[in-house]
């Protein structure tokens, strides 16, 4: 006869869930529990604890399992130089005057570094209608947990002006989440949310065994940097080799497009991606309009004064219409075929999709945009910049953006997780 204790059955029905995360930044609040708003049930608890660990990188240490380690090492052998095997310990002085070791550096062939890493362990406790979600719908659990945690982080970040803190999503800023649960008794099901959370102060048993009240959710904390991109080859390699020898400064509009893509793919901040994309078009129009005014006879200072002070050049829509009329004039004077932008299909996409979503984000405070909406906005921005630029070859940027967004994918840095 088997007399070993049987595991507790997986709970179902309503109960408490606690999701435990290590977030990769310190939260400068006293360790403890904070009552917060839960958009679903009205109340939740976030417990924050400051901790210190370390993060390491060693250049010739592969992870266990199938990797491209040996292939990349063999390709790199012809380009290697000797590395002297020195080791360093670096101390840092804290704001209170104390010193502490914060970095170990190994300069050798197999070297790398280990650095101090402050982090915060956070526990998000909320009420869930059906505990059967544990281990079955990871995305639902993470959405509930981050929907509670992120407003907490936003309020702290704003109050403390703490630039190190960022939002946590189901795809970034944590590597592992442990989920514990505690089912409500029949007597507790008649209590209010406030009464239920008040009862936590008296102690409560939470189940943590996997499959029997507990669940684990795994994510790579640095997913956005997993996997190298495909190498640049062929004619594109020759083009960039020539470009690397030329003097060139990236225009602000291009930088904003790159920031929009970073927000989309790495930060997963779709609202900010849309704002950056729309701003990129506005900035590009402004600078192209300045160059066009100078080409039509204005001095550079007069052109800037006109753009900054004349009400007819105020706002993105008016500037686009002025750019249109001046472009037509310039093309007629220089015998260049004129292509219409204002009033065509691309302009309508800029106005009705990109500018509209940007205005919703900035003026109406809308934040719930999807990856697809942000990717579409970036595509419209890139298409618009390329179109209005290519109409004026003499004034166009010597490097043209790729208007496609086909290389963007709602995934983790080129990696598909099984």
C-alpha positions as CSV (number, residue, x, y, z in Angstrom):
1,X,0.0,0.0,0.0
2,X,1.3,3.5,-0.9
3,X,1.2,5.6,2.2
4,X,3.1,8.6,0.9
5,X,1.1,11.9,1.2
6,X,-0.8,12.7,-1.9
7,X,-0.3,16.2,-3.5
8,X,-3.1,18.6,-3.0
9,X,-5.4,18.7,-6.1
10,X,-5.1,21.7,-8.3
11,X,-7.5,24.3,-6.9
12,X,-10.4,25.7,-8.9
13,X,-12.9,28.4,-8.3
14,X,-12.2,31.9,-6.9
15,X,-9.2,32.6,-4.7
16,X,-6.0,34.6,-4.2
17,X,-3.1,34.4,-6.7
18,X,0.4,35.7,-5.9
19,X,2.8,36.3,-8.8
20,X,6.4,36.6,-7.7
21,X,8.9,38.5,-10.1
22,X,12.5,39.7,-9.9
23,X,12.4,42.9,-11.8
24,X,15.9,44.2,-13.0
25,X,15.9,47.5,-11.2
26,X,15.8,48.8,-7.6
27,X,12.6,50.4,-6.2
28,X,13.5,52.9,-3.6
29,X,10.6,52.2,-1.3
30,X,10.8,50.7,2.2
31,X,10.4,46.9,2.0
32,X,6.8,46.1,2.6
33,X,3.3,45.7,1.3
34,X,1.4,48.4,-0.6
35,X,-2.3,48.4,-1.3
36,X,-2.8,49.3,-4.9
37,X,-5.7,49.6,-7.4
38,X,-6.6,46.5,-9.4
39,X,-8.6,47.5,-12.5
40,X,-10.5,44.1,-12.3
41,X,-11.3,43.7,-8.7
42,X,-10.7,47.1,-7.3
43,X,-7.9,46.2,-4.8
44,X,-4.6,44.3,-4.8
45,X,-1.4,44.2,-2.9
46,X,2.2,44.7,-4.2
47,X,5.0,43.7,-1.9
48,X,8.4,45.2,-2.9
49,X,11.7,44.0,-1.5
50,X,15.1,45.5,-2.5
51,X,17.8,42.8,-3.2
52,X,21.3,42.6,-4.6
53,X,22.6,39.9,-6.9
54,X,25.1,39.8,-9.8
55,X,25.0,39.6,-13.5
56,X,27.7,37.9,-15.5
57,X,29.0,37.6,-19.1
58,X,31.9,35.4,-20.2
59,X,32.7,35.6,-23.8
60,X,33.7,32.0,-24.4
61,X,31.3,30.2,-22.1
62,X,28.4,28.5,-24.0
63,X,25.1,27.7,-22.4
64,X,24.0,24.1,-22.1
65,X,22.2,22.8,-25.1
66,X,22.3,23.4,-28.9
67,X,23.9,26.7,-29.7
68,X,25.8,28.4,-32.5
69,X,28.8,28.7,-30.1
70,X,31.4,26.6,-32.0
71,X,30.3,27.8,-35.4
72,X,30.8,31.5,-34.4
73,X,34.1,30.8,-32.6
74,X,35.5,29.1,-35.7
75,X,34.5,32.0,-37.9
76,X,36.2,34.4,-35.6
77,X,39.6,32.7,-35.3
78,X,41.2,34.5,-38.3
79,X,40.4,37.9,-36.6
80,X,41.6,37.2,-33.1
81,X,44.4,39.0,-31.3
82,X,46.2,37.9,-28.2
83,X,44.5,38.8,-24.9
84,X,46.6,39.2,-21.7
85,X,45.1,37.4,-18.7
86,X,44.6,40.3,-16.2
87,X,41.9,40.4,-13.6
88,X,40.5,43.5,-11.9
89,X,38.3,44.3,-9.0
90,X,36.6,47.7,-9.3
91,X,35.1,49.6,-6.3
92,X,32.4,52.3,-6.5
93,X,31.6,55.1,-4.1
94,X,28.0,55.3,-3.2
95,X,26.1,58.5,-2.6
96,X,26.5,58.1,1.2
97,X,30.3,57.9,0.9
98,X,30.6,54.1,1.4
99,X,32.7,52.0,-1.0
100,X,31.7,48.6,-2.3
101,X,32.9,46.2,-4.9
102,X,30.7,46.5,-8.0
103,X,32.6,44.9,-10.8
104,X,35.0,42.0,-11.5
105,X,36.7,42.1,-14.9
106,X,38.6,39.3,-16.5
107,X,40.6,40.4,-19.6
108,X,41.7,36.9,-20.8
109,X,40.7,34.9,-23.8
110,X,37.8,33.3,-21.9
111,X,37.2,36.4,-19.8
112,X,34.2,38.7,-19.2
113,X,32.7,40.4,-16.3
114,X,30.4,40.0,-13.3
115,X,28.7,43.2,-12.0
116,X,26.6,44.1,-9.0
117,X,23.0,44.0,-9.9
118,X,20.4,45.6,-7.6
119,X,16.9,44.3,-8.3
120,X,13.5,44.2,-6.6
121,X,11.6,41.2,-5.8
122,X,7.9,42.0,-6.2
123,X,4.9,40.0,-5.2
124,X,1.6,40.9,-6.8
125,X,-1.4,39.4,-4.9
126,X,-4.8,39.7,-6.5
127,X,-8.2,37.9,-6.6
128,X,-8.9,35.6,-9.5
129,X,-12.3,34.2,-10.4
130,X,-11.0,30.8,-11.5
131,X,-7.7,29.4,-10.1
132,X,-7.7,26.9,-12.9
133,X,-6.0,29.5,-15.0
134,X,-2.7,28.6,-13.2
135,X,-0.4,26.7,-15.5
136,X,-3.0,26.8,-18.3
137,X,-3.2,30.5,-19.4
138,X,0.1,32.1,-18.7
139,X,-0.7,35.2,-20.7
140,X,-3.9,35.8,-18.8
141,X,-2.0,35.6,-15.5
142,X,0.7,37.9,-16.7
143,X,-1.7,40.4,-18.0
144,X,-3.5,40.5,-14.7
145,X,-0.3,40.9,-12.8
146,X,1.3,43.5,-15.0
147,X,-2.0,45.4,-15.2
148,X,-1.6,45.9,-11.4
149,X,2.1,46.3,-11.2
150,X,2.7,48.8,-14.0
151,X,0.5,51.6,-12.6
152,X,2.3,51.1,-9.3
153,X,5.7,51.4,-11.1
154,X,4.5,54.4,-13.1
155,X,3.4,56.3,-10.0
156,X,6.6,55.5,-8.2
157,X,8.7,56.4,-11.3
158,X,7.0,59.8,-11.7
159,X,7.1,60.6,-8.0
160,X,10.7,59.7,-7.6
161,X,11.8,60.7,-11.1
162,X,13.5,57.3,-11.2
163,X,14.8,56.8,-14.7
164,X,16.0,53.3,-14.0
165,X,12.5,51.9,-13.6
166,X,10.6,50.7,-16.6
167,X,7.3,48.9,-17.2
168,X,7.1,45.1,-17.0
169,X,5.3,43.2,-19.8
170,X,4.6,39.6,-20.6
171,X,7.8,39.6,-22.7
172,X,10.4,41.7,-21.0
173,X,12.0,42.8,-17.7
174,X,11.7,39.5,-15.9
175,X,13.0,36.0,-16.5
176,X,10.9,33.9,-14.2
177,X,7.6,34.2,-12.4
178,X,6.5,31.9,-9.6
179,X,2.7,31.7,-9.1
180,X,1.1,30.6,-5.8
181,X,-2.6,30.3,-5.1
182,X,-5.0,30.1,-2.2
183,X,-8.7,29.1,-2.8
184,X,-11.5,30.9,-1.0
185,X,-13.5,28.8,1.5
186,X,-17.2,28.7,1.1
187,X,-17.6,31.1,4.0
188,X,-15.2,33.6,2.4
189,X,-17.0,33.7,-0.9
190,X,-19.6,36.0,0.7
191,X,-17.0,38.6,1.8
192,X,-16.3,41.8,0.1
193,X,-12.9,42.4,-1.7
194,X,-11.9,44.8,1.1
195,X,-12.7,42.2,3.8
196,X,-10.8,39.5,1.9
197,X,-7.7,41.5,1.7
198,X,-8.0,42.6,5.3
199,X,-8.0,38.9,6.2
200,X,-4.5,38.4,4.7
201,X,-3.0,40.2,7.7
202,X,-3.9,37.2,9.8
203,X,-1.9,34.8,7.7
204,X,-3.0,32.5,5.0
205,X,-1.8,29.2,3.4
206,X,-0.8,29.5,-0.3
207,X,-0.2,26.4,-2.4
208,X,3.1,26.4,-4.4
209,X,3.7,22.9,-5.7
210,X,3.7,22.8,-9.5
211,X,0.5,21.6,-11.0
212,X,-1.2,21.6,-7.5
213,X,-1.8,25.2,-6.9
214,X,1.6,26.6,-8.2
215,X,2.9,27.4,-11.6
216,X,6.1,28.7,-13.1
217,X,6.3,31.1,-16.1
218,X,9.7,31.4,-17.9
219,X,10.9,34.4,-19.9
220,X,14.4,35.5,-21.0
221,X,15.0,38.9,-19.3
222,X,17.0,40.2,-22.3
223,X,15.0,38.6,-25.1
224,X,15.4,41.6,-27.3
225,X,19.1,40.8,-27.7
226,X,18.9,37.1,-28.3
227,X,20.3,35.8,-31.6
228,X,22.4,37.8,-34.1
229,X,20.7,39.4,-37.1
230,X,21.4,37.9,-40.5
231,X,24.7,39.2,-41.9
232,X,24.8,42.0,-44.4
233,X,26.0,40.5,-47.7
234,X,26.2,41.1,-51.4
235,X,25.7,44.6,-52.8
236,X,24.4,45.9,-49.5
237,X,27.8,45.0,-47.9
238,X,29.6,47.1,-50.5
239,X,27.2,50.0,-50.0
240,X,27.8,50.1,-46.2
241,X,31.5,49.7,-46.7
242,X,31.5,52.9,-48.8
243,X,29.2,54.7,-46.4
244,X,31.5,54.0,-43.5
245,X,34.2,56.1,-45.1
246,X,32.0,59.1,-45.7
247,X,31.0,62.0,-43.4
248,X,27.4,61.6,-42.4
249,X,25.2,62.6,-39.5
250,X,21.9,60.8,-39.0
251,X,19.0,63.3,-39.2
252,X,16.7,63.6,-36.2
253,X,13.8,62.2,-38.2
254,X,15.7,59.0,-38.9
255,X,16.8,58.8,-35.2
256,X,13.1,59.0,-34.2
257,X,12.2,56.2,-36.6
258,X,14.9,54.1,-35.0
259,X,13.6,55.0,-31.6
260,X,10.1,54.0,-32.7
261,X,11.3,50.6,-33.8
262,X,13.1,50.1,-30.6
263,X,10.0,51.0,-28.6
264,X,8.1,48.5,-30.7
265,X,10.5,45.6,-30.6
266,X,12.4,46.0,-27.4
267,X,10.6,48.3,-25.0
268,X,7.2,47.0,-26.1
269,X,5.8,50.5,-25.6
270,X,3.4,50.7,-28.5
271,X,2.1,54.1,-27.6
272,X,5.5,55.7,-27.6
273,X,6.4,53.9,-30.8
274,X,3.4,55.7,-32.5
275,X,4.3,59.1,-31.0
276,X,7.9,58.7,-32.2
277,X,6.8,57.6,-35.7
278,X,4.5,60.6,-36.1
279,X,7.0,63.0,-34.7
280,X,9.6,61.7,-37.2
281,X,7.4,62.7,-40.1
282,X,6.8,66.1,-38.6
283,X,10.5,66.7,-38.0
284,X,11.4,65.5,-41.5
285,X,8.8,67.8,-43.1
286,X,10.1,70.8,-41.1
287,X,13.7,70.3,-42.2
288,X,12.9,69.5,-45.8
289,X,10.7,72.6,-45.9
290,X,13.6,74.7,-44.6
291,X,15.9,73.3,-47.3
292,X,13.2,74.0,-49.9
293,X,12.7,77.6,-48.8
294,X,16.4,78.2,-49.0
295,X,16.5,76.5,-52.5
296,X,13.7,78.9,-53.6
297,X,15.7,82.0,-52.5
298,X,15.3,82.6,-48.8
299,X,18.4,82.8,-46.5
300,X,18.7,80.1,-43.9
301,X,18.0,82.4,-41.0
302,X,14.9,83.9,-42.8
303,X,13.6,80.5,-43.6
304,X,13.9,79.4,-39.9
305,X,12.2,82.7,-38.8
306,X,9.3,82.0,-41.2
307,X,8.9,78.5,-40.0
308,X,8.9,79.5,-36.4
309,X,6.9,82.7,-36.5
310,X,4.5,82.6,-39.5
311,X,1.1,81.2,-38.5
312,X,0.7,79.8,-42.0
313,X,3.6,77.4,-41.2
314,X,2.2,76.4,-37.8
315,X,1.4,72.7,-37.2
316,X,2.0,69.5,-39.1
317,X,-0.9,69.8,-41.5
318,X,-0.2,73.4,-42.6
319,X,3.5,72.6,-43.0
320,X,2.7,69.6,-45.2
321,X,0.4,71.8,-47.4
322,X,3.1,74.5,-47.6
323,X,5.7,71.8,-48.5
324,X,3.3,70.6,-51.2
325,X,2.9,74.0,-52.8
326,X,6.6,74.8,-52.6
327,X,7.6,71.4,-54.0
328,X,5.3,72.0,-57.0
329,X,7.0,75.4,-57.5
330,X,10.5,73.9,-57.2
331,X,9.7,71.1,-59.6
332,X,8.3,73.5,-62.2
333,X,11.4,75.8,-61.9
334,X,13.8,72.9,-62.3
335,X,12.0,70.7,-64.8
336,X,11.4,67.9,-62.4
337,X,8.3,65.7,-62.6
338,X,6.0,66.6,-59.7
339,X,4.3,63.9,-57.7
340,X,1.3,64.8,-55.5
341,X,1.4,63.8,-51.8
342,X,-1.4,65.9,-50.1
343,X,-4.6,64.4,-51.1
344,X,-3.3,61.0,-52.3
345,X,-3.8,57.6,-50.6
346,X,-0.5,57.8,-48.6
347,X,-1.4,61.3,-47.3
348,X,-4.8,59.9,-46.2
349,X,-3.1,57.1,-44.3
350,X,-0.8,59.6,-42.6
351,X,-3.7,61.7,-41.6
352,X,-6.3,59.1,-40.8
353,X,-4.1,56.5,-39.2
354,X,-0.7,57.8,-38.0
355,X,-1.7,61.4,-37.1
356,X,-5.0,60.2,-35.6
357,X,-3.4,57.6,-33.4
358,X,-0.7,60.0,-32.3
359,X,-3.4,62.5,-31.3
360,X,-5.3,59.9,-29.4
361,X,-2.1,59.0,-27.5
362,X,-1.0,62.6,-26.9
363,X,-4.3,64.4,-26.4
364,X,-6.8,61.8,-25.3
365,X,-4.3,59.8,-23.2
366,X,-5.1,56.5,-25.0
367,X,-2.5,53.9,-24.1
368,X,-3.9,50.6,-25.2
369,X,-2.4,50.2,-28.6
370,X,-1.4,46.9,-30.1
371,X,1.8,45.8,-31.7
372,X,0.1,45.7,-35.1
373,X,-1.1,49.3,-34.8
374,X,2.3,50.5,-33.8
375,X,4.0,48.6,-36.6
376,X,1.5,50.0,-39.1
377,X,2.2,53.5,-37.8
378,X,6.0,53.0,-38.3
379,X,5.4,51.8,-41.8
380,X,3.3,54.8,-42.7
381,X,6.0,57.1,-41.3
382,X,8.7,55.5,-43.3
383,X,6.7,55.5,-46.5
384,X,5.8,59.2,-46.0
385,X,9.4,60.3,-45.3
386,X,10.7,58.3,-48.3
387,X,8.0,59.7,-50.7
388,X,8.3,63.4,-49.8
389,X,12.1,63.1,-49.9
390,X,12.4,61.4,-53.2
391,X,10.4,64.1,-55.0
392,X,13.3,66.4,-54.4
393,X,16.5,64.5,-55.3
394,X,18.8,67.5,-54.8
395,X,17.5,68.1,-51.2
396,X,16.9,64.5,-50.2
397,X,18.9,62.7,-47.6
398,X,21.8,60.8,-49.2
399,X,20.7,57.7,-47.3
400,X,17.1,56.6,-47.8
401,X,15.1,54.6,-45.3
402,X,13.7,51.2,-46.3
403,X,10.0,51.9,-46.4
404,X,9.1,48.3,-45.6
405,X,8.3,46.9,-42.2
406,X,8.3,43.3,-43.4
407,X,11.4,42.6,-41.2
408,X,9.5,43.5,-38.0
409,X,7.9,40.6,-36.2
410,X,6.0,40.4,-33.0
411,X,8.6,38.1,-31.4
412,X,11.7,37.9,-29.4
413,X,14.7,39.2,-31.3
414,X,14.6,36.6,-34.1
415,X,14.0,33.7,-31.8
416,X,11.0,31.5,-31.7
417,X,10.3,29.9,-28.3
418,X,8.9,26.4,-28.2
